Amino acid sequence: MGIILQKIVERYDNSSQVVGGDDQNLYVRIYNLIREMIVKQDLPENNVLPPSRALAVGLGVSRSTIIRVYEFLRLEGFVESK
């Protein structure tokens, strides 16, 4: 597991225990988590986010959820796509 993938999965595991699961849509929780990690510079700048399939498997969610998260991050200007 790549270092960035590992950081996101660990943070998600910790936050999902605290937040519960029913308060927000899943993609919103994951979006907020990754966005917060970017803003706080917990994710190194200019590094590539994990492939959507790998992150989906790591978090135990569908790939379409991660694609949606990545699209919102791109639209908000937090990430760039190639």
Buried (B, 14 or more C-beta within 10 A) or exposed (E): EBEBBEBBBEBBEEBBEEEEEEEEEBBEBBBBBBBEBBEEEBBEEEEEBBBBEBBBBBBEBEBEBBBBBBBBBEEEEBBEEE
